[in-house]
């Protein structure tokens, strides 16, 4: 019996089809390359001092917080970044406020919710930066890139970073000015791969000065399992200057202890 069903014929592709296929392939390759070049999500940690003295600084604190959210920290908070919120007095309170995943469209709502949270805090006694240990040490150790922003009164002696001496001196030098204008100190500390890379002391109002991150090291190709690989030496990053935003004070931190 003869099957009369003809086999499908292949026809040559038209030039337009070939162009479309090439364009789609290029788009796939570009998307793949862009994904490889995209920087990893960053971690942000907002820490609020709840000393009794911070009560009078609350309007300035929430205004600075809203500015931070509305301008995405001068465009440095990116979609997908995580934002944690802690408060501290004599003890640390972590986990009372849910961690945020940054979405630009949610900035206004997130700022409003966090403002309500801060207004409902109990501001009493004095605080101690020692309350931040060891929890903060653990976050630093397990974060590739971390920005810590501490809203505080600057009255306790900071023992937290390689820049403590310079930061404490700055607190003392401009404490009278800060007290008269009723604004908090805003301490920004950045770490990368578990190492401190910079810090600034800021006095609102105005955008926070964020120390730049150094370039991330290139990924190291892994050798076969049977071949031992020596770990590369750590990258030593020089600390940037400590800048006081909103005043005319500039403190150089060359020679900080590492």
N, C-alpha and C positions, 0 to 999 in steps of 0.2 A: 504494500500500500504506500502510496506516495503522499507525503505530507506536503500540502500546498502552502503552509504558513511560511512566509518568507522571513528570513533572519534580519534583524535590525541593521540598517546601514549606518555607518559612522560618517558624519559629514565634517569637513574641516571647520575649525572655529573661526568665527569672524574676527577681524582685527579689534573691534570694540570689545568682544568677549575676552580676548587675550589681555587687553589693557585693563579691564575691570579685575580680572584674576590677579594681575601683577600688583594693582593698587591695593587689593584686599590683603595680599601677602605682605606688602610693605607696611600696611597698617598693623598687622599682627606682630611683625618684627619690631616696629616702633613701640607698640604697647608693651611688648616683653622687655625691651631695653629700658623704657621709662620706669617700669616696675622695678627693675634692678637698680636704677639710679636713684629712685625715690628714697629720701632719708627715712630712717626708722621712726616710729611714733616716739614722742618724748613723754616724760612724766613730769607733772607739776604738783607741788605740794604747798598749799596755803596754810599757814600756821598763825593763829590769832592768840595774843596775850590777853588773859582775862583778869589782870590786876585791877584793883579799884581805880587806879589812876587812868586806866584805859576808857573808863565810862565817858569822860569828857571828850575823849578823842573819837568817840564812836561816829559822829557825823562825818568827820574827815576820813575815817577808816572806810565807811561804806561808800563814800563818794569816790575814793581812790579805787576801791574794788569794782565799782560800776565802770569807771574809766578803763580799768584793766580788761574787763570783759567786753566792753563795747568796741574797743579797738584791737581786740585779740592780742593784747600785750605787744602792741606795735607790729602786729602781723606775725608774731613768732609762735603763737599757739595755732596748731594746725588740726584739721579735721582728724579725729581718731586719737588725739593726745588724751591721756588720762589726767584728771585733776582730783587730788585728794584734799580733804579739809580736816585739820586738827585744831584743837584749842588746848591751851595749857595754863595752869596756875602753879600750884605747888605739885600738882600731878598732871600727867598728860591724859587728854581725852581724845582718843582716836576711834574712828568708826561710828561716831554719833551722827555724822552727816554722810550720806551715801556718796560714793565715788562717782565723779562725772566723767563722761566721755564727750570730748569737745565736739559740738556741732554748731557752726556759726549761726544757724537759724534759731538756736535755743539760747543764745547769749543773754538776751534781755530777761527771759524767764529764769534762767539760772542765777543771774545777778540779783533779781528780786527775791528769789527763794533764799539765797544765801544771806541777803540783807536782813530778812525776817529772822533767820537763825541767829545771827549775831546780835540783833536787838533783844532776843529772848535769853541771852546768856546771863549768868550771874557774875557780876564783876566785883571782886572782893579781894582783900589782902594784897600781898606782894607775890610776884611770880619768880620762878627760878628756871633758868635755861637748862639746868641739870635734869629737869623733868623730861627733856626731849631725848635723853639717852635711856636705854640703848636702841629704842625703836627707830630713831632717825638714822643711826649708824647702819642698821640693817637695811633700810630703804636705800641709802647711798650705795651700799655694797652690792645691791642687786638691781641697780638701775644703770642702763647704758648712758642715758642722758637725763639729768634731773635738774629742775629749777625749783629751789626752795625759797618761798617768799614769806618772811616773818614780819607781821605787824606787831610792834612792841613799844614799850615806854622807854627802853634803854637804861633802866635803873639797875638791873642786875649785872654782874660781871660775866660777860660772855666767855665760855670755855667750850667752844664748839668747832672752830675752824682753824686753819693755819694763819688766819688773818686776825685773830682775836685781839692782839695788842693794839693794832691800828684801829679796829672797829670800836673797841672800848674807849680809846682816846678820842675818837670822833664823837661818840655819845656824850662824853664829858664836856667837850669843847662847845657844842651847840645845844646842850640840854636847856639852857635858859631861853634861847630863842624858840626852841621847839615847844616849851611849856607855855610861853606867852601866846603863841599863835594857835595853840590847841590842836596840834597835829601829831600823829604817831611817827616814830621812825619806821621805815620799811626797809628791812634788810633782805637783799637778794643774794643768794648763794647758789653757784652752779657747780655741778660735778659731772664728770664723764668717766665711764668705766671704773667707778668707785673712787676716783681721785678728784680733789678740789681743783677747779680751774679758774675761779674768779669770784669776786664778791663786790657789792656796792651797797652803800648806805644812802637811802633816799629820804627826802623830806617833802611830803605833798604840799601843794597840788602839782600835778604834771605827770607825764609819762615816766614810768620807771626806767632807769638805766640798767639794761641787762648785759652782763659781760658776755662777750662772744664765745661760742664753743670752738675749740680747735677742730681741725679736720679729723674725722674718724680714721683709724688705721685701715689700710686695705686688707680685705679678707685673705687669710693665709691658706694656700692650698694644702690639704692634708695629704701626707705620704701614705703609702700602703701600711697596713696594720703591723706587718713584720719589721718595718723600718722605724727605729726610734726617732722621734722628732723633738728637738730642743725648743722650748718656748722662747719667743722673741723677747728681747729686753724691754722693760716698760718705757713708755714714751714720757719724757719729762717735759711738762708744759709750763712755760714761765707765767707767773701770775700777773694779770693786768693791774693797772692802777685802781685804787679805791676812790671812786668819784662820789661826791656828795651833791645830789641833784636838788636844786632849789636854793642853794646857797653859793657863796663864792669860795668855799673851802675846797681844796684839792689836796688829797693826801697820797703821796707816792708810796707804794708798798714794795719797792725793790728791797730784796734782802729778807723777805719773809721766811720764817722757818718752814721747811718742807716736810 
